[in-house]
């Protein structure tokens, strides 16, 4: 239950090369606490599960069964890097203190989500949810003072709030695509990097070393999560690019219900594009078409010679052009002055 082993991993989902430019899509699992550091790398396109997206009971199951616990703790000192680990005795104490925080966060999320009845209703009787609730009940008996201060809710709060308290103890899956990895590896596979992101970077390097990229001809596509079965079923490039985008958005070939469905992927792509969630459309990319000079490519953060699918979508750079004036006005609280100000800004 108190699993301190690392679950960090990396695998190459798709890799393509065109005239020496190597475009790679990874699926990486690392501690949620380093997501902000990972997201500072602007040459990478990335998507991962938002805390607003998955039911709280699923987050509870993962954090109860497989919490992230740092494998090492450095001694406190001035500066951003610790140069010396704590003693063995302090390491065990630090892990115990970390897990106490996990326990309290789990109890907090449990009560925010509405408690047993509400969680099991949302989980539709799932056995994993039942097991997690049983474990949380055991934890609650270990922290009577914490439980006594919790208040029962008639209806659980939305997952966008309940899930947040679990984040420091959660493992996180990210899909990332890029054509320029040297700077990332130089910074993150460094002895000065935080240990957790260094471990992820080294796992990515090892996966990268073993990968053999697919050589693309003019006009061919880099399409993460697209299988040979998909290519047999769908012959045109744009539906495949949209399916690939949807799967990158959910970081899985399968739908949230656990099955493969081209039609549901296309529907999800529409649901993403409509409200302006454009980042999943960055992962698919096309090599230059025959007769088109590579300097006219629109590679976005990939650079030449690639053209990101996102750059082919109308209004991808400015959601204010996609949304209706009524929705924009509603979003700023009905204040026309605020809306006029937004629309006066440079795109």
N, C-alpha and C positions, 0 to 999 in steps of 0.2 A: 504493500500500500504506500509506504514511504519510499518510493523508488528514486534513488539519487543518481541512477545511471544516465548517461547522455543518450538522447534520442536524435541528436543532430545527424542529418544525412543529406546527400545531394545526388541527383541523377539527371542526366541529360535527356530531355523529352524530345527535342528535335535539334538537329544541327545541319546547316546548309552552308555551302561555300560557292561564291561566284567570283571568278578572277582574283582569287586570293583573299577576298573579304569573307570572313568566317562569322556567321550569325548563329548564336547558340541560345537555346531556351532550356533553362533549368527548372526543376522542381526541388525546392530546398525546404527542409524542416529544421527550425532552430528556435531558441527561446524567444517568446514574444517580447521580452524586454529589450532586444537589440533591433527590433523592427525600425525604430526611428533612425538608428545609425545606418541601417541598410538602405533606407529610403533617401538618404542624402546623395546617393549616386545617381545623378540626373541623366547619365548616358544609358541607364538601364530602364527598360519598361518592366513594370511589375504589377502583379495582382495577388491578393490574398484575401482570405475570408475576413470580412469585417465583423467586429463584435456585435454589430447591429443585425447580422444576417442569420446567425444560427441560433436555434432555441437554447434557452438557458440550461435546460436539462442536459443537453449534449455537452455544453461547457463544463457542467458539474461532473458528469461522468469522467471526462478526461482529466480534470484537475484533481479529482478524488483518487483515480487509479494511477495516473502517470503525471504527477506534478513536476514542473521544472524545479530542480534544486541545484544551485551552483556546485560544480564538482571541485572547485577550489575557491578559497577566500584569501585575498592578500591582506597583509598588515596595513593599517591606516598610515598614511604619510601625505605630505604636501604633493600636489601635482595630480595628473590624470592617471598615471600608471602606478600600480603597486609592484615593487621589485622583489618582494619576499613574501612567501605564504605564511599564514598563521601556523602555529604548532598543531600537532595531531589532535591534542585535547581540545584546543580552541576550534579546530575544524568541525569536530563532532558537535560542539556546543553551538556553533554558528548554523550548522545544518538544522539542528533541533529548533533553534529560534526562528529560522526561516519557515519551517514546517508549522510552527505555532501560528505564524502569520497566515499561512495557507489555510489552516483549520478555521481561523476566524473569518477569513474571506469566504470560504465555502458556506459557513453558517449564515453569513450576511447575505450572500447571493440567494441562498435557499429561502430565507424569509422575504427578501425583496421579490422573488419570483412567486410568492404566494403560499409557500409551504407544500407539504406532501400532496394534498388533494389537487391543487392547481397544477403542480409539476406533473403528476401522473396523468391528469386529464390531457395536458398538452403532449405528453409522451405516448399517449394512447396505450398505456399499459406495458411499455417496453421494459424488458427484464433488466437491461443495463441501468435504466433509470430507477427501477425498484431497488437494485443492489446499491446504487449510489445514495439513494434516500436512506436506506438502512444504515450505511456507513455514516452518513451525516447525523443520523439519530444517535449513533454511538459517540460521535464527536461532541454533540450537544451536551451529553451527560458529563463530558470531561471539562466543559466550559460553562457551568451553570450561571456564573455572573454575566457572561456575554449573552446567553439566551434570555436571562431575566430582563435585559435591557431592550431586547427586540420586541417589536410590536406586530401583531398579526394584521394582515391586509385582507380586505374582502375580495380583492382581485389583484393578482400579481402585477408588478410594474413591467413595462416593456423591456425586452432583452437589451435594447440599446443602453439601458442603465444597469440592469442586474448583471450583465456580463462583464462590465468594466472592472468590477472589483476582483475578478478572477485573472485578469491579464498578466500580472507579474508572475503567476505560477503556471502559465499555460505554454505549451508548445505550439508553434505556428507554422503553417505551410504556405510557401510563397512560390509563385511562378514568375521567373525573371528572364527577360530576353535582352541580349545586347550583342554588339559587334566589337566593342572595345572593353576588354577586361583587364588590361595590364595595370591600370591605375587602381582598380578595385583590389586586385590581388596584392599589389605593392603596399597598399594601405592596410588592408584587413588581414592579410597573412603575415603580419608583422609582430615582432615580440612586444611592440608598444600598443597593439590593439587590445581591446577588451577580450579576455580569453574566449568568451562564447562566440563572438563574431569571427575570431581567428580560427576556431575549430570549424565553423561553417565554411569559411573561405578555403581552408585546406581540404575539406571534403569536396568542395566544388572543383578545386584544382585536380584532385585525384580522378573525379568523374570526367573532367575535361580531357585529361591525358588519355583516357581509355576510349574516348568517343571518336568515331570516324564520320566526318561530315559528308552529307550527300551533295554531290556536284550538281549545280543547277545550270540549265541552259537558259538562253534569253527568254524572258517572260514567264519562267517557272516560279513557283511560290514556296516559301518557307511557311509551313502550316503546322504549328504545334498541336498535338492531340488528335491529329487526323490520321486514321488508320487506312490500310489498304482496302478494308471492307467499305469504309466511307467513300473512298475514291471509286470503287466499283459502283456504289449506289448513286453517287452524285458526280456528274461529269464536268459541270461548269465551275469555274474558279470562284466566283463571288459567293455562292451558297457555302462552299467549303470554307472560304475565309470567314464567313459569318459564324459558321459552326465552330471553327477554331477559336474565334474570339469569345464565343459564349463559354466554351470549355475552359479557356484561360481565365475568364471571369469567375468561374466557380472552382477553378484549379482541379478539374477532373474530367475524364472522358465520359463519366456517367452522370446522369441527372441527379438531382437531390433525392430522388426516389430510388436511386441505385440501378438504373437501367440505361441502356444506350438508345437515344432517340434523336434522329436528325430533325424531325419536325419540332420537338420541344426545344432543341438547341436554337433553331431559327427563331422560334417565338421568344426565347430568352434574349437573343441578340437584339430583337426589336425593342424589348423591354429595357435593355441597357441603353440603346441609342436614343430612345424617345426622351428620357429625362436628362440626357447629356452625359451619361457615364461612358466616356470615350476611351478610357485607358485600356480596357481589354482588346480594343481594336488595333492597338499598337503592335501586338505580337506577330500577326501574320504580315509578311512582307514579300514583295515581288522583285526578282531580278529584272534589270532593264529589258524592255521589249526590243525585239530585233529592229534595227534601224533607228532606235531612239538613243541618243548619246547619254551616257551615264550621268553627265553633269546636270541633266534636267530631272534627275530623280528627286523624290521628296521623302528622304529617309528619316526625317524627324530626328530623334536622338540617336538613330543608328548611323546616320550619315550616308554618304554615297558608297556604293551604287544602289542602295536599297530604296524601295518606295513602300512605306508603311501603308497598310490598308486604311488606317485612320485618316491619312492625308487625302484619301479619295472620297471621303464622306463630306457632304455639304454641311457647312456650318460647324465643323468639328472643333474649331478654335474658339468659338464664341457661343455659349449656350443662350445668351440673350437674343440671338437670331433664330434660335429654334423654339424657344418658349413663347407662348402667347402673351400679349400685353396684359391680359387679365391675370394670368398666373404670376407674372413678374410683379404686378402691382400687389397681388395678394401676399407674395413672399416678403415684401418690404412693409407689411402691415397696413396696406392701403394708402400709404403716403406718397402722393404724386411727386413731391419734391425729391424724395429719395430715388424714385425710379428715374426721373429726369436727370439726376446727377449720374446714375449708373450709365445711362445711355449717352451721356456727354463724354465719357471717358474713351481713351484710345482703345482699340481692339487689341 
